[in-house]
Amino acid sequence: MGSTLFRTKKIEQSILDAEEPEHALRKTLSALDLTVFGVGVIIGTGIFVLTGKVAKENAGPAVSLAFVVAAVVCALAALCYAEFASTVPVAGSAYTFSYATLGELPAWIIGWDLVLEFALGTAVVAVGWSGYIRSLLDNVGWHLPASLGGRDGATGFGFDVLAAGLVLVLTAILVVGMKLSARLTAVVVAVKVTVVLIVIVAGAFFVTGANYRPFVPKAQAVEAGGTLKAPLIQLMAGWAPANFGVMGVFTAASVVFFAFIGFDIVATTAEETRNPQRDMPRGILGSLFVCTALYVAVSVVLTGMEHYSKLTVDAPLADAFKAVGHPWYAGVISFGAAVGLTVVCMILLLGQSRVFFAMSRDGLLPRFFSRVHPRFRTPHRPTVLLGTVIAVVAGFTSLSELAELVNIGTLFAFVVVAIGVIILRRTRPDLHRAFRTPFVPVVPVLSVCASLWLMLNLPAETWLRFVVWLVIGFAVYFLYGRPHSLLGRSEEPRAGEAAGPPGGRAP
């Protein structure tokens, strides 16, 4: 049984499966489309919301350093993703990569992890988008009933109709086709990048040097009762839980890491890219570089406009301009945030549906979901299913406190992909690699260490939730995934024949 849990799927077989007519996705994306997708999903919650939160609670003006730390971790992982995505141009991202290197059970774990990551990410961003839209409607005198805003404290019941509606509309767009999604993304990205540049240029005129002092605030003890919210590394080392200081910068980096989720989603679209060997590395690395520069610039301007202790958590950029007497800019930022979060939701939903589709095509989830639409050539069944579930979750639940759970899932995927690069270099040196991760195994090892370090800086309660989700995943795998695995069926010997080697497929 142990050997079957770690059976690997040959890369050649993964590519052949992707070319079967009833399971093949349409190739429409270019390097520019991929870069736009990456920028579209990265510039969102992190720049419009998390910047103020971590500056006020964890790092002070040093939040810019936190973004740099998170970007370095992402860059190390991006180099590993780029090699895999150009070598194995198949939907599924880290799930597909781990199936080819580590085996079926690790692949299932990472796929299960990614499904949760993208689902929670979509729901969180949809709820945030709803809040911005309600604020804009209130400004023009249109007030949504409290029961339809998910915030009716009088009755205890509420359904966020805007958040649910957004997810359903985006689901329909994704079903229609990737090219339409790419065009919509390009328009939205242009709008929100313009807004971000306005923030940087206009905000620079209101920067006050005194607001940067102290740049790294002194460490402060965590309040009583907040032990589980303290970083796991502090609890493991027996340190007194504290915020700010040097450790506060690392804690902030582990939180703002949520803002960089995006290039790994670019990897899930490899199968729909016209020239994945050339375009996947460009899209992954290009989007990461552009967004890092914008994040650092915005965080420097924001903490210079207003002292970190006075920043708001819900809308820090807009409120900072209000504080310096320019509410007009605040309105523009709110509009840009609402528009920007739209495409973040869409791309997160896109990534989740592709991972689900890839797992279904391998038999680990019902094969019903692995057939593509006869006209649009998109995985319409998992897209509709997941879109509907997320719409309901976003409508009834406020998930802002679960952002850290999205982070730990992404970092876990980074660890798996980095290890996979080392293994595949040793087991399949013959594979053509259009992009090669430099300095292997040094870069992958650094990626593993950096990702684990940020994981340890996440709250202990986040680890508890993550473990619970993985336990549920193990149950689903052993009850359904393993018995229905196509790879497992192909290894069953026919009557009078011996079983083939592990990792093989029946002709």
Secondary structure as UniProt FT lines:
FT   HELIX           2..5
FT   HELIX           11..18
FT   HELIX           21..23
FT   HELIX           31..42
FT   HELIX           46..50
FT   HELIX           51..54
FT   HELIX           55..59
FT   HELIX           60..62
FT   HELIX           63..87
FT   TURN            91..93
FT   HELIX           94..101
FT   HELIX           104..139
FT   TURN            140..141
FT   HELIX           146..148
FT   TURN            149..150
FT   TURN            153..155
FT   HELIX           161..176
FT   HELIX           178..203
FT   HELIX           204..206
FT   HELIX           209..212
FT   STRAND          220..221
FT   TURN            224..225
FT   HELIX           227..229
FT   HELIX           232..237
FT   STRAND          242..243
FT   HELIX           245..256
FT   HELIX           257..260
FT   TURN            261..262
FT   HELIX           263..268
FT   HELIX           270..272
FT   HELIX           276..305
FT   HELIX           308..310
FT   HELIX           316..323
FT   TURN            324..325
FT   HELIX           327..361
FT   TURN            362..363
FT   HELIX           367..370
FT   TURN            374..376
FT   HELIX           380..396
FT   HELIX           400..402
FT   HELIX           403..427
FT   TURN            429..430
FT   TURN            438..441
FT   HELIX           442..456
FT   HELIX           460..476
FT   HELIX           477..481
FT   HELIX           482..484
FT   HELIX           486..490
FT   TURN            495..496
FT   TURN            502..503
//
